Amino acid sequence: MNPASTRVFLIEDSSDDEYFIRRAISRLFPSLSIEFAPDGEEAIRMLFDEEQPPPALILVDVRLPKLSGHEVLEQLRASKRFVHTPIVMLTSSNERADIERAYELGANGYVQKAVEFDDYVDRFATMLHYWLRINSS
C-alpha cells in the first residue's frame, strides 16, 4: 500500500492527544491523509458514509464521549464494511480489562498513549510501519 494515498481515521476526544498523534503521524508519513472524529457517534456517522471507502487504518481512543471506543469497535466489527480494516485501540491506561475487552471485540492492536512527543513518534512509527506497509502487502 502506498502511504501517500492512504487514509487513516483517528477517533480521539482529547485535543492534546489529537495534536500529538497528528504530529507524530505527519512526521512519519507527511502525505498521509488523517481524518478525525472527536466522539464515537460522529465517528460512526462518518465511517459508515457509503460515499467514502473505508480507511486503511482506524485508531480509536478507548474512552470516548457518546459511544465508548469499545462500542465503536463492536459496531465496526459487526459490519462487513470493516471486516478487513485494521483497528488499533489507543489509551492512556494499561488496565487489563480494557485490553482484554478490546481484543475480544476484534481489535488488531492496542497502544498505550505516550506522555512525551518523541515517545509518540516511536510508538506510531512501529504501528504505522506494520499496519500500512508490512501488513497490507
C-alpha positions in Angstrom: 0.0 0.0 0.0 1.2 3.5 -0.8 1.2 5.6 2.3 0.9 8.7 0.2 -2.6 7.7 -0.9 -3.6 6.1 2.4 -6.3 7.4 4.8 -6.1 6.9 8.5 -9.1 7.6 10.6 -8.5 8.9 14.2 -11.2 8.9 16.9 -9.9 11.0 19.8 -11.7 13.3 22.2 -8.6 14.9 23.8 -7.4 17.9 21.7 -3.9 17.5 23.2 -3.6 13.8 22.2 -5.1 14.5 18.8 -2.5 17.2 18.2 0.4 14.9 19.3 -0.9 11.9 17.3 -1.4 14.0 14.2 2.1 15.5 14.6 3.7 12.1 15.1 1.9 10.6 12.1 2.7 13.6 9.9 6.4 13.4 10.8 6.5 9.7 9.8 4.3 10.0 6.7 3.9 13.7 5.6 1.5 13.0 2.8 -0.8 10.6 4.8 -4.4 11.7 5.0 -5.7 11.8 8.5 -9.5 12.1 9.1 -10.8 12.8 12.5 -13.8 12.5 14.8 -14.0 13.8 18.4 -16.5 11.2 19.7 -17.9 7.8 19.0 -21.2 8.9 17.5 -19.6 11.2 15.0 -17.0 8.5 14.1 -19.8 6.0 13.3 -21.6 8.5 11.2 -18.5 9.4 9.2 -17.2 5.9 8.8 -20.5 4.5 7.6 -20.7 7.1 4.8 -21.0 4.9 1.8 -19.6 7.6 -0.5 -16.1 7.1 1.1 -14.2 3.9 1.0 -13.1 2.5 4.4 -9.8 3.9 5.7 -6.6 1.8 5.6 -6.4 2.1 9.4 -8.7 3.2 12.2 -7.2 4.5 15.5 -9.8 4.5 18.4 -9.4 6.0 21.8 -10.9 3.7 24.4 -12.5 6.4 26.5 -14.7 8.5 24.2 -17.9 10.5 24.8 -21.3 9.5 23.4 -20.1 6.0 22.4 -17.1 4.4 24.0 -14.2 3.1 22.0 -15.3 -0.4 22.7 -18.8 0.4 21.5 -17.4 1.9 18.3 -15.1 -1.2 17.8 -18.1 -3.5 18.3 -20.2 -1.7 15.7 -17.3 -1.6 13.2 -16.6 -5.3 13.6 -20.3 -6.2 13.2 -20.2 -4.6 9.7 -18.9 -6.4 6.6 -17.6 -3.0 5.5 -14.8 -3.1 8.1 -14.0 -6.8 8.3 -10.6 -6.3 6.8 -9.8 -2.8 8.2 -7.1 -2.9 10.9 -8.4 -1.2 14.1 -6.0 -0.2 16.8 -7.2 1.0 20.2 -5.4 3.9 22.0 -5.5 4.5 25.7 -3.7 6.4 28.5 -4.1 3.4 30.8 -3.0 -0.2 30.6 -5.9 -1.7 32.5 -6.0 -5.4 31.8 -9.9 -5.4 31.4 -9.7 -2.7 28.7 -7.1 -4.6 26.8 -8.9 -8.0 27.0 -12.2 -6.4 26.0 -10.6 -4.7 23.0 -9.2 -8.0 21.7 -12.4 -9.9 22.5 -14.3 -7.3 20.3 -11.8 -7.7 17.4 -9.1 -5.1 17.9 -6.0 -5.7 15.9 -3.8 -3.8 18.3 -3.6 -1.8 21.5 -1.3 1.1 22.0 -0.7 3.0 25.2 -0.5 6.7 24.6 2.8 8.4 25.3 3.5 11.4 27.5 6.4 12.8 25.5 6.2 13.7 21.8 9.3 11.6 20.9 7.6 8.6 22.5 4.5 9.2 20.4 6.7 9.2 17.3 8.4 5.9 18.3 5.1 4.1 19.1 3.4 5.3 15.9 6.5 4.5 13.8 6.3 0.9 14.8 2.5 0.7 14.5 2.2 2.5 11.2 5.1 0.7 9.6 3.3 -2.6 10.4 -0.3 -1.8 9.5 0.4 0.4 6.5 3.4 -1.3 4.9 4.0 -4.8 6.1 0.5 -6.0 6.8 -1.0 -4.6 3.6 1.5 -6.1 1.2 
